[in-house]
Amino acid sequence: MNRFLLLAIFLYAANGAYAETSVALCAAAKKEVHADSWLASEVAAVFGQADFAGKEEDCLYPLKVLRYASADVLLVQAGVPGEGCHGCEARLSAYVNQRTGGGLRPIAKFREFTKLGSFGAVMDVWPIEIAGDDAMAIAARQSG
């Protein structure tokens, strides 16, 4: 059974840039990130020099980049997708990068803004608009 969840992401400018520190990305994500230059640049903007040494249960896995009019949202999951225990929900975080002069500037982060799915499995995510606000739709696998 698929369940769709709509979440509004409000883009706002924070004072100055930030960088996530002491974050290990999942080793299983390394090949996928390096194969996609767009995803790699978003990961670099948020995490700097990425360390892909995280263990399955104690790491962040970059899932997808959602492109909006003036910013991109890097969606990441805690742990490797589909590798969670039965009934374990996927904990999702979003990092907003503003596109400026050919580069990216991190402006906002939403850590663990939702938990959904089972076995830590998000099926797909795509950008949408709700009443003029940027939002996202998430399809997650539910046990049933």
C-alpha positions as CSV (number, residue, x, y, z in Angstrom):
1,M,0.0,0.0,0.0
2,N,1.3,3.4,-0.9
3,R,0.8,6.4,1.3
4,F,1.3,9.9,0.0
5,L,2.4,12.6,2.4
6,L,2.5,16.2,1.5
7,L,4.8,18.5,3.4
8,A,5.3,22.2,2.9
9,I,8.9,23.3,2.9
10,F,9.2,27.0,3.7
11,L,12.3,28.5,2.2
12,Y,13.8,31.2,4.3
13,A,17.2,32.9,4.3
14,A,19.4,32.3,7.3
15,N,22.2,34.6,8.3
16,G,25.4,33.3,6.9
17,A,26.3,29.9,5.6
18,Y,26.6,26.8,7.7
19,A,28.2,23.4,7.3
20,E,27.2,20.2,8.9
21,T,30.0,18.8,11.0
22,S,30.8,15.3,12.1
23,V,28.4,13.7,9.7
24,A,29.2,10.4,8.1
25,L,27.4,9.6,4.9
26,C,26.4,6.0,4.3
27,A,29.1,4.0,2.5
28,A,26.4,2.5,0.3
29,A,25.6,6.0,-1.1
30,K,29.1,6.7,-2.4
31,K,28.8,5.2,-5.9
32,E,25.4,6.8,-6.5
33,V,26.5,10.3,-5.3
34,H,29.7,10.2,-7.4
35,A,27.7,9.0,-10.5
36,D,25.3,12.1,-10.3
37,S,27.2,15.4,-10.5
38,W,24.1,17.4,-9.5
39,L,23.6,15.3,-6.4
40,A,27.3,15.4,-5.7
41,S,27.4,19.2,-5.8
42,E,24.4,19.5,-3.5
43,V,26.0,17.0,-1.0
44,A,29.3,19.0,-1.1
45,A,27.4,22.3,-0.5
46,V,25.8,20.9,2.7
47,F,28.4,18.5,4.0
48,G,31.7,19.8,2.5
49,Q,34.2,17.0,1.9
50,A,31.9,14.0,2.4
51,D,33.0,11.0,4.4
52,F,31.3,7.9,3.1
53,A,32.4,5.7,6.0
54,G,29.1,5.5,7.9
55,K,27.7,2.2,9.1
56,E,24.2,1.3,7.8
57,E,22.4,2.3,11.0
58,D,24.5,5.4,11.9
59,C,24.8,7.4,8.7
60,L,23.0,9.7,6.3
61,Y,21.9,8.6,2.8
62,P,21.4,11.3,0.2
63,L,18.1,10.4,-1.5
64,K,17.2,13.1,-4.0
65,V,17.6,16.8,-4.9
66,L,14.3,18.7,-5.5
67,R,14.6,21.8,-7.7
68,Y,12.4,24.8,-6.9
69,A,12.4,28.3,-8.5
70,S,15.2,29.8,-6.4
71,A,16.6,27.0,-4.3
72,D,17.3,23.2,-4.2
73,V,16.4,20.9,-1.4
74,L,18.7,17.9,-0.7
75,L,16.6,15.2,1.0
76,V,18.5,12.7,3.1
77,Q,17.5,9.7,5.1
78,A,19.0,8.4,8.3
79,G,20.4,5.0,7.4
80,V,20.4,3.0,4.2
81,P,17.0,2.9,2.4
82,G,15.3,-0.4,2.8
83,E,17.8,-1.7,5.3
84,G,15.8,-0.8,8.5
85,C,14.1,-3.3,10.7
86,H,10.5,-4.3,10.1
87,G,8.4,-1.3,11.3
88,C,11.4,1.0,11.4
89,E,10.4,4.3,9.9
90,A,12.6,6.3,7.5
91,R,13.7,9.5,9.3
92,L,14.0,12.3,6.7
93,S,15.9,15.6,6.8
94,A,16.0,18.4,4.2
95,Y,18.8,20.8,3.5
96,V,18.0,23.9,1.4
97,N,20.6,25.4,-0.9
98,Q,20.1,28.7,-2.6
99,R,21.5,28.9,-6.2
100,T,23.7,32.0,-6.4
101,G,26.0,33.0,-9.2
102,G,26.8,29.5,-10.4
103,G,27.2,28.1,-6.9
104,L,25.2,26.9,-4.0
105,R,24.8,28.5,-0.6
106,P,23.2,26.5,2.3
107,I,20.4,28.6,3.8
108,A,18.2,26.2,5.9
109,K,18.0,22.8,7.4
110,F,15.1,20.7,8.6
111,R,16.5,17.8,10.6
112,E,14.3,14.7,10.9
113,F,11.2,16.6,9.9
114,T,9.2,13.4,9.4
115,K,9.3,9.6,9.9
116,L,7.4,7.4,7.5
117,G,7.4,4.1,5.7
118,S,8.5,0.7,7.0
119,F,11.9,-1.0,6.7
120,G,13.1,2.6,6.3
121,A,11.8,2.7,2.7
122,V,10.8,5.8,0.8
123,M,9.6,5.0,-2.7
124,D,9.8,8.4,-4.4
125,V,9.8,12.1,-3.7
126,W,9.0,15.0,-6.0
127,P,8.5,18.8,-5.8
128,I,5.0,20.3,-5.9
129,E,3.4,23.6,-5.1
130,I,0.5,24.0,-2.6
131,A,-1.3,27.4,-2.7
132,G,1.8,29.1,-4.1
133,D,4.2,27.6,-1.5
134,D,7.0,25.1,-2.4
135,A,6.2,21.6,-1.0
136,M,7.1,18.0,-1.6
137,A,5.1,14.8,-2.1
138,I,6.5,11.6,-0.6
139,A,5.5,8.1,-1.5
140,A,6.5,5.6,1.2
141,R,6.0,1.9,1.4
142,Q,3.8,0.9,4.3
143,S,3.6,-2.5,5.8
144,G,0.1,-3.9,5.7
